[in-house]
Amino acid sequence: MTKTILAVDDSASMRQMVAFTLKGAGYEVIEAVDGQDALDKANHYKVNLVLTDINMPRMDGLKLLEMLRQLADYKSIPILMLTTESSNDIKAQGKAAGATGWLVKPFDPKRLLEVVHKVIG
């Protein structure tokens, strides 16, 4: 059974790199341009993992994380933050909101796949 990942980033090039890496490893990828788009798609698709940036228009990644954790289907779905943000304060906010893990951009494709495989197989 193919695992589906919701990749959320306002940068088209970053979404393309993430999707290329994940699709190459056999995952299905649904792309979203910001937190609001991701929330809309989360209500229509069944995903196994959410991979989101933090700094985005309309709804940032931390707000998305909070909103997803309020949905029954997303209480236990892994949510990884993929962002340039690496301060302890932002990481603490992410952890408090329910983030499963944290990856810093620019990402290493091999490391991304290792982490994704670890959390969803």
Secondary structure, 3 states (H helix, E strand, C coil): CCCEEEEECCCHHHHHHHHHHHHHCCCEEEEECCHHHHHHHHCCCCCCEEEECCCCCCCCHHHHHHHHHCCHHHCCCCEEEEECCCCHHHHHHHHHHCCCEEEECCCCHHHHHHHHHHHHC
